[in-house]
Amino acid sequence: MTRLIVIVVALCAIGVQPGVAADKEQRAVLITGASTGIGRVTAELLASEGFFVYAGARKQKDIDALNAIDNIMAVRLDVTKQDEIDAAVALVEAEGRGLYGLVNNAGVFVGGPQTALATEDFEWMMDINVIGVYRVTAAFAPMIIASKGNITNISSISGILSAPMAGQYAATKHAVEAMSDALAAEVAPFGVTVSVVEPGNYNSKIGDTAWERMKDKPFAKEGALYADQVRGIMEYIRESRDRFKEPDEVAEAILHAMSSDLPLRRYTVVPNEGEASWVMRKAATEFAEYNQWHPYRYSRDELVGFIDDALSTRSLETGVLEKLVNEFLANTNERETHAAFWANDLVYTSSNGTRFGKREILSGFDEEPGVAADWPTYSAEDMSVRIHGDTAVVTFKLVGTPAADSDEPTMYYFNTGTFLKRQGAWQAIAWQATKIPEQ
């Protein structure tokens, strides 16, 4: 058996080692907005847990303070300045540690009526809270992909809720939620995970700076249309945030995202039951509203069934299997990937009707261990996971993209894999690949 069999297997689908990027060496994480609040507490926690932290800050005094902490290197980083982002990338590359994690934490707030807040104030928030996340993620993505790491975006419960006088800020956080979901699907084939952390009210400087920005706005003046409402939010903001808990719980959620083999997509972190109820009731209200108008409305029992499915362990196992397949497809040129992915008693049926097992797959690598530079890349579309106890059926459309200098067309296959969970780990025991005819 020659490398031909390996190529047949790859063309007909499969490939990726379960697990996350190597933790044999110290993982490096970059955090934006690390001078105070959530960013600072997170930087200190990750550093104390053995991570090497590149801590983004704008002011020299904050840079000096961060540099005094073990396992932290401060980086001058304003997320609105592309030259500083590019310099940060160059610095991290030159340090030679790679980059496992990125925490997009930098954010600002200014409140006010949507009919009165100046457009430039809204644009300013968007530039930092949304476009800043976009700039930094794009700049560091190649390093995160290389390490099969994690990108954690700091949203807010305002990414779920939308309170009066905070609609523009909520819009920026809703945007972070949407961007994160799309990004997660885009980078999953490369073994990268994306998490969203949604803090409630914790002690930070954001209220002090917001009050300073709002106090002289025309809409805050006596006699303005929304003066009473604005005064209420101003008083709430001005009250010392010392009454709120320190953001340690938020930092712990970020630590989990950076440490876990299977980080959660969302971490809603709230300081008390009242805020938890606020978030969940709002989410439930919208869930019900989505069902009010369309002609395919679901019954109460059907809606409860959706929730039951989401709450079941099946949801977690689905994530495990999706990651397993996506990582496999990203590494089909590695023998170790196939050795881990396939069960010893595998039955594989290729698209040309050939049937073989794990031994034949691995023998192709043994006889011709070198991998050609023109090896295609593979990804999955329309993946579906159905779990029945310790058995799971995974279906998807495989897309095989030839190397850039190849004249070969893009390949499409329907793939169906049956997995068994043995000793706590999933392995593929049966596989069927069917070439999709050209349309």
N, C-alpha and C positions, 0 to 999 in steps of 0.2 A: 504494500500500500504506500503510495507516494503522497506528496503534498496535494495532489489532485483531490483526494478525499477531503482534505481540510478545506480546500477552496469550495468544493461542492457543499460542504456543511455551511460554510460562511455565506455563500450565495443564497442558500435556502433558508438561512436564518440562524442566529444564535451567538451569544458571547458576552460574558462579564463576571468578574470575580465578586462574590458577595462580600460585604464589609465596607469599611471606609478607608480613606487615605491613611497611609502609614502613620502610626503614632509612635514609631520607634525613636523618633527625634522630637525635640520640643516643637510644638505647634506655634506658629506665629499668627497673630490676629491684629488687624488694624481697626481702630475705633475712631470715628469722627466725633467732634464735639466732646472731647474727653477732659476738658478743663474743669468742669463742675457737674453737679447733679448726677444723673443716671450714667453719663459717660465716665465721669471720674470714679464713681463707686464700682462700675463694671471693670474699668482698667485695673483698679487695685485688686479686685477679687480674682480676675483671670491671672494676673501676675502672681498672686499668692498661691494659685492652684497649679503653677508650673508653666503657664503659657508665656510666650514672649509677646509683649504688647507694644505695638506702634500706636502711640496716643496722639491724635490730632488736636492741635490747639492753634489759636491765632495770636495770642499775646505772649510776649517774651517771659513775663513773670510766671505765666502758667506753664510754659515750656520748661523753665528752670525747675519749677516745683515737681513736675512729672518726671524729669530726668533724675531726680534724687531718689526715686523709688526703684527697688530691685526689679529686674525683668521688664522694665519699661524704658522705651526710647521715645521721646517726644518728637513729633513731626509738625513743622509749621504747615498748617493746612486750612485754608478757607475754601469751602466747597463751591463757592461761586467763582473761584479763580482757577482757570484751566492750567495756568503756568505752575501754580502751587500743587495742583493735583499731579501734573506730569513730573514735577520734582520729587513728590512723595513716592511715586512709582519707581523712579530711578533710584532713590535712596533704598527702598525695600529690596529692589533687585540687586543692588550693589552689596547689601548686607549678606546675601546668599542663603538666607533661611527659607526662602520661599514664602508663601502666604496661604495659610489654611483657611482663615476666617476673615470676614469683613462685617463690621457692625456699623450700619449707617444710622448714626444717632443724632447728628447735628440737626437742630430744629429751632424755630422761633414762633412766637405767637403775637398777634395784635388783633384785638376784637373790635367790633363795631357793627352798626346796621349795614346790611347789604346794599341799601339804597343810599348810604352816606359815606362809607369807608372809601378813601381815595383809591383809585385804581393802582397807583404806584405802591400802596401798602400791600395790596393783594399780590401784585407782581413780585414784590420783595419776598413775601412768604413762599410763594410758588418757587422762586429761584433757589431758595435754601432748602425747603422741605421736600420738594419734588424733583426739580431739575438738578439740585445738588446730589440727590440720591442717584439719579440717572448718570450724571457725569462720573461720580466716583466708582459706581458699579462697572460702568463700561471700561474705565481705565484699569481697574484691578481684576476684571473678569479673567483674562488669560492666566494670571497666576493662581486664581482660585480653581479654575478648571484643571490646571496642571496638577494641583494637589487633591482634587476631588473633595473640595472643602464645603464650607457653609457660608451663605450670605444671610445675615439677619438684619432686617429693616425695622427700625423703631417707629411704630405707628402710634396709636393712642386709642382709648375708648371713643375718642372723637372720630375715629375711622369707622365706628359702628353707629354712634349717636351723632346728632347734629343739634346743638343747643343754640337758642337765640343769642345773637351778638357774637357768635363764634362760627358762623356758617362758612366763612372763607377759610379759617383754620381747619375746620372739619373737612372741607373740600380737599385740602392738601393731603390730609391723612386718608381720606377715602381713595385718593389717587395712589397713595403708597400701597394700600391694600390691593388695588387692581393691578398695579405694576408687579407686585410681588407674586401674585398668582400666575400671571403670564410668564414672568421670569422663571418661576419654578418649573413650568412645563418645558421651557426652552433649554434649560441647563441640565435637566434630569438625565438626558442621554449621555452626558459627560460625567455622571456620578456626583454632581453637585446638588446640594439641598438648599432650599430657601425657607427661612422662617420669618414670621412677623410677630413682634412683641407689642402688645397693646396695653400700656400702663394706664391705670386710673390716676387719682390724685396722690402724688407723693411729694415730699419736700424737695424743692428745687429753686433755682433762680428765675425760672421762666415767668413767674407772676410779677416779680419786682421789675424786670425789664419791660414786661407788657404794660404795667401801670405807667411807667415813665413815657412810653410811646403814646399812650391813649389820653393822658390827662389834659393835654392842650388841644386835642382835636375839636373841630367845630361841633361835632355831634355830641360832645360831652359838656358843652356849655349850657348854662341855665337858659331855658326857653326853647332849646332845640327840640325837634319832634320826638326824638327818642330819649330825651334827657333822663327821665325817671328810670327807664330800663338800663340805660348806660350807667347811671349812678350805682345801681344795684350791683352790676358786674364789676364796676370799679372798686366798690367797697370790698367785695369778695376777693378780688385780686390783691388788693392792698393789704388785707389781713395777713399777718405773718404765716408763711407756709410751714413754720415750725410746728403748727398744730397737726400737720400731716406726718406720716411715718417716713423714715429715711427709705430711699429706693433700693434697699438691699434685696427685696423680693424680685425686683425687676432684673437686677444683676444676676440673681440665681437662675432666672429663666434663660438669660443669655448664655450663662455658663452651661446649662443643659444643652442648648442648641449647638454649642461648640464642642461638647464632649460626647454626646450621644451618637451611637451608630445609626439611629433613626430619629433625627430631630423632629419635633412636632412642626406642623405648618403654622399653627397659631398658638401663642401664649397670651391669654388675656389675664393680666396681673392687676388685681384690685386690692385695696387695703382693708375693705370691710364688706359685710354681706349686703349693705345698702347699695354699694356701687355694683356688686355682682348682680343684684336683682335688676338694677337700672339697665345694665347691658343686656341681660338675658331677656327681659320683658320687651325691650326694643327690638331685639332680633326676632322674638316670637311674633311681635306685631307685624313686622315686615314680611315674615314667612306667611302669615295669614293673608296679608294684603296681596301678595303675589298670586294668591289663589282666587281672588274675588271676581275677576273680569273675564279671563280667557274661557273658551267654550269647553275646555277639558278639565274643569274643576274637579279636584279630588275630595273624597269624603273625609270626615274627621278621622275615621279608622285608618284610611290610607295615609293621611298626613302623619298620624302617630307612627305608622309603620316606617315612614321615611326617617323619623327621629330615632326609632329603635335601631334601624340599620346603622345610622351614623354613630350611635352610642355603643354598638356591639364591638367586641374584640375583632370581629371580621374587618372592621374599618382599619384597624392597626395592621392586621395581617395583609390586607390589600396593599397598604403602603410598603410593607416589607417585600412583597412579591414584585410590585412595580419597580422598586429600586433594584432588586436582584436582576430583573430582565434588562433594565436600562443600563446597568453597569456591565452586564454581560455583553450587550451589543456594542458597548464602547471599547471592548477589549478582546474582540474575537481573534486577534492575532497572537494571543498569549496562551501557551499550553496550560498554565496554572489556572487560567480562567475556566477552560473547558473541564479540567480535572475537578474543580469545585462545583461547577454548575450541573454536570450530568451525574445521575445515579449510576451505580455500577451495572444495574440491570436495565439500562436504557434500551428502548426500541425507537429508532429514528427512521422515519420514512421521508425521503427527499422528494423534491418536486418531479424528478425524473423516474420515480418508482423504485429507486434503490433503497434497500433496508439494511441497516447496520447498527452497531452498538457503540458504546463508549470506547472500547479498545481500539476500534478502527479509527475513530476520531483522533485519539491521542497518538496512534502510530504514525499518522501523517506528520505530526510535529517531531516525533522521534527520528524519522528518516530524513526529513529536511527541516532542521530547526530554524534556519534563517527565514526571515519574513521579508517579502519584497516591499520596496518603497511605494509601489503602486497599489498596495492593499486597499480595497474600498473601505468606506466608513458606513456604519449601519445605525439606523434609528427606528423607533417604533411609533406608529400613529394609531389612534383609535383603540387604545388598549382597554381590554375588559378583563376583570378578575372575578371569578365565581368560586367561592370556597364552600366546601362540604366536609366539615370536620377536619381531618388531616389530609384531605385531598383538595386540590385546587386546579381549575382549568383556566388557563390564560390565553386569550386570543388577541391578535393585533395585526396590523399591516406593517410588514417590514419594508423599509426603504433602504436600498443599497446605492450609495452615491460613489461613483468611480472617482479615482484620483483626478486632480485638476488637469493633468496632461494626458488623460485617457480619452479615447474616442468612443468608449463604450457608453451605452445609454444608462440612465438610472433604472434600477431594477426594483420591482414591486412583487411581494409575496404575501399571501395570507399564511399566518403561522398559528398553530394551535399546540399548546404544551400542557401536559398533565404533570402536576407536581405532587409529591408525597412529602409530608413532614415527618422526619425521622430524627429522634434524639434532639428535637428542638430546631432542626434546620430543614429548609425546603430544598429539594433537588428535583430536577426534571427526570421523569421516568419514561415518558412517551412524548414524541414530537412528530408533527405532521406539517410539511411545508407544501404550499400549492402556489405555483406561479400565476400571477394575475395576467390574463391576456391583454395585449395592447389594445387600447380603445380605438 
